[in-house]
Amino acid sequence: MRANGTLVVVGGGVCGLLHALAGRRGGWRVVQLERGSGPTGATPWAFGLIGVAGGVLGADPALLVRGRAAWRALASEVPGLGVRDDGVLAVATDDAGLARLEALEGADPEALVVGAIGVREANGALRGTIAGALHHPGDAVADPLRLLGGLRALLEADDGYAYVADSAVTFADGWHGEGSAHAEAADRVVLCTGRPPVADGVPELLVQGVVTAPWGERLATGVVHVADGVALVMVQRAGGELVVADATPRDATREEAPRGFLRAAAESLLGGPLPPVRRRWAAPLETPLAARAVVREELAPGIWRVGLGGLGGLTLAPLAAAETIGRL
Ligand SMILES: Cc1cc2nc3c(=O)[nH]c(=O)nc-3n(C[C@H](O)[C@H](O)[C@H](O)COP(=O)(O)OP(=O)(O)OC[C@H]3O[C@@H](n4cnc5c(N)ncnc54)[C@H](O)[C@@H]3O)c2cc1C
């Protein structure tokens, strides 16, 4: 490794920021280039679950457990990241659902199946009809914007780091874009420019979500509920807003359908009304390539591309960064 050489990291999402941090810790001067004024990709839209979450995040559970441990270590060192060790309840509304969750219990060494009383003890805001849950007390919930801001603040306090906004750069038979001069002068470049290319025929998920006005209560854990092929996620942002989203195989009928089902599903778990909805969004997402949720390739000597696929990419980002920097 050329300690004190210059590493250029392209992309200002969680992948880029954690590569920048790992690069600094590995002795590189780091210049980070972002095509927008701030991150424009998937990270700001992430639910913010860090962990294993009852199988919802899709990637190899053993990797997710390691990613969770890496975040825990980083969060205890940097409190400003706002990673809350709330835990996540993967809830079931009937016995068949609970049996499916029991089968996932072994994938997370800290997870425990609990009945309805255990659910209320972990999260008193869940007053709907819930048969039980797989409780992942070691999972964390983060507000992605706060996480990105905390990582940026940590890096900006370091003289060996520079962030260059509005600076797109692409690599195809040489460097192109506003950031080319930085990339050309670098000793190493890591491209963290968003979701990895996926093979033809990989099915798409449609992820749809709503963000409510701040809620007067605290949602003490993250919540996931998988039923009939639909994965519902409910988390609370630092300002009290609830994010309710679901991921389902992409299908035109559903895309055109009104999103009242998100409200109905959330209200049936809360056993009461959801606050007014302030924002709605929908995005297609290729399903993760399970164990290959981190895709890394060396495009040319010293030029790497790293992509975090699917719904577990946030959790896996610290592992991906450590591994890439170790290979430079
Ligand atoms: C709806 C949704 C919910 C999710 N929820 C979770 C979750 O709860 N837990 C979890 O573990 N994972 C989750 N994920 C996955 C996770 O969010 C992603 O894997 C992760 O955020 C990807 O980060 P990234 O930095 O690789 O990409 P991005 O966040 O997409 O960042 C890429 C950045 O690169 C910049 N860029 C692109 N091209 C260029 C260029 N040519 N030059 C300069 N800059 C460029 C973009 O502007 C962007 O800012 C979720 C994903 C989605 C879509």
The ligand as an SDF file (V2000), in Angstrom:
LIG
                    3D

 53 58  0  0  0  0  0  0  0  0999 V2000
  -35.5660    2.1400   -0.6730 C   0  0  0  0  0  0  0  0  0  0  0  0
  -34.3050    1.5340   -0.1630 C   0  0  0  0  0  0  0  0  0  0  0  0
  -34.2130    1.2030    1.1800 C   0  0  0  0  0  0  0  0  0  0  0  0
  -33.0370    0.6210    1.6690 C   0  0  0  0  0  0  0  0  0  0  0  0
  -32.9770    0.3290    3.0000 N   0  0  0  0  0  0  0  0  0  0  0  0
  -31.8570   -0.2400    3.4970 C   0  0  0  0  0  0  0  0  0  0  0  0
  -31.7860   -0.5550    4.8820 C   0  0  0  0  0  0  0  0  0  0  0  0
  -32.6810   -0.2850    5.6600 O   0  0  0  0  0  0  0  0  0  0  0  0
  -30.6610   -1.1680    5.3340 N   0  0  0  0  0  0  0  0  0  0  0  0
  -29.6150   -1.4830    4.5050 C   0  0  0  0  0  0  0  0  0  0  0  0
  -28.6420   -2.0770    4.9830 O   0  0  0  0  0  0  0  0  0  0  0  0
  -29.6380   -1.1470    3.1850 N   0  0  0  0  0  0  0  0  0  0  0  0
  -30.7390   -0.5380    2.6760 C   0  0  0  0  0  0  0  0  0  0  0  0
  -30.7980   -0.2070    1.3480 N   0  0  0  0  0  0  0  0  0  0  0  0
  -29.6060   -0.3900    0.5190 C   0  0  0  0  0  0  0  0  0  0  0  0
  -28.6660    0.8000    0.6850 C   0  0  0  0  0  0  0  0  0  0  0  0
  -29.4060    1.9790    0.8200 O   0  0  0  0  0  0  0  0  0  0  0  0
  -27.7430    0.9120   -0.5330 C   0  0  0  0  0  0  0  0  0  0  0  0
  -27.1190   -0.3220   -0.7890 O   0  0  0  0  0  0  0  0  0  0  0  0
  -26.6680    1.9670   -0.2590 C   0  0  0  0  0  0  0  0  0  0  0  0
  -27.2280    3.1690    0.2160 O   0  0  0  0  0  0  0  0  0  0  0  0
  -25.8800    2.2290   -1.5310 C   0  0  0  0  0  0  0  0  0  0  0  0
  -24.9370    3.2150   -1.2250 O   0  0  0  0  0  0  0  0  0  0  0  0
  -23.9270    3.7230   -2.3270 P   0  0  0  0  0  0  0  0  0  0  0  0
  -23.0950    4.7670   -1.7020 O   0  0  0  0  0  0  0  0  0  0  0  0
  -23.2740    2.5520   -2.9750 O   0  0  0  0  0  0  0  0  0  0  0  0
  -24.8260    4.3460   -3.4770 O   0  0  0  0  0  0  0  0  0  0  0  0
  -25.6630    5.7180   -3.5040 P   0  0  0  0  0  0  0  0  0  0  0  0
  -26.2250    6.0530   -2.1740 O   0  0  0  0  0  0  0  0  0  0  0  0
  -26.5960    5.5600   -4.6540 O   0  0  0  0  0  0  0  0  0  0  0  0
  -24.5680    6.8030   -3.8090 O   0  0  0  0  0  0  0  0  0  0  0  0
  -23.9400    6.9440   -5.0630 C   0  0  0  0  0  0  0  0  0  0  0  0
  -23.4720    8.3930   -5.1620 C   0  0  0  0  0  0  0  0  0  0  0  0
  -22.6250    8.5040   -6.2880 O   0  0  0  0  0  0  0  0  0  0  0  0
  -22.9160    9.7060   -6.9590 C   0  0  0  0  0  0  0  0  0  0  0  0
  -22.5110    9.5190   -8.3440 N   0  0  0  0  0  0  0  0  0  0  0  0
  -23.0830    8.6870   -9.2590 C   0  0  0  0  0  0  0  0  0  0  0  0
  -22.4290    8.7610  -10.4260 N   0  0  0  0  0  0  0  0  0  0  0  0
  -21.4210    9.6620  -10.2390 C   0  0  0  0  0  0  0  0  0  0  0  0
  -20.3880   10.1750  -11.0820 C   0  0  0  0  0  0  0  0  0  0  0  0
  -20.2690    9.7630  -12.3540 N   0  0  0  0  0  0  0  0  0  0  0  0
  -19.5150   11.0860  -10.5850 N   0  0  0  0  0  0  0  0  0  0  0  0
  -19.6190   11.5100   -9.2870 C   0  0  0  0  0  0  0  0  0  0  0  0
  -20.5930   11.0520   -8.4340 N   0  0  0  0  0  0  0  0  0  0  0  0
  -21.4700   10.1520   -8.9120 C   0  0  0  0  0  0  0  0  0  0  0  0
  -24.4110    9.8750   -6.7890 C   0  0  0  0  0  0  0  0  0  0  0  0
  -24.7600   11.2320   -6.9520 O   0  0  0  0  0  0  0  0  0  0  0  0
  -24.6280    9.3620   -5.3740 C   0  0  0  0  0  0  0  0  0  0  0  0
  -24.5710   10.4000   -4.4260 O   0  0  0  0  0  0  0  0  0  0  0  0
  -31.9610    0.3740    0.8140 C   0  0  0  0  0  0  0  0  0  0  0  0
  -32.0490    0.7040   -0.5520 C   0  0  0  0  0  0  0  0  0  0  0  0
  -33.2040    1.2900   -1.0300 C   0  0  0  0  0  0  0  0  0  0  0  0
  -33.2800    1.6770   -2.4710 C   0  0  0  0  0  0  0  0  0  0  0  0
  1  2  1  0
  2  3  1  0
  2 52  2  0
  3  4  2  0
  4  5  1  0
  4 50  1  0
  5  6  2  0
  6  7  1  0
  6 13  1  0
  7  8  2  0
  7  9  1  0
  9 10  1  0
 10 11  2  0
 10 12  1  0
 12 13  2  0
 13 14  1  0
 14 15  1  0
 14 50  1  0
 15 16  1  0
 16 17  1  0
 16 18  1  0
 18 19  1  0
 18 20  1  0
 20 21  1  0
 20 22  1  0
 22 23  1  0
 23 24  1  0
 24 25  2  0
 24 26  1  0
 24 27  1  0
 27 28  1  0
 28 29  2  0
 28 30  1  0
 28 31  1  0
 31 32  1  0
 32 33  1  0
 33 34  1  0
 33 48  1  0
 34 35  1  0
 35 36  1  0
 35 46  1  0
 36 37  1  0
 36 45  1  0
 37 38  2  0
 38 39  1  0
 39 40  1  0
 39 45  2  0
 40 41  1  0
 40 42  2  0
 42 43  1  0
 43 44  2  0
 44 45  1  0
 46 47  1  0
 46 48  1  0
 48 49  1  0
 50 51  2  0
 51 52  1  0
 52 53  1  0
M  END
$$$$
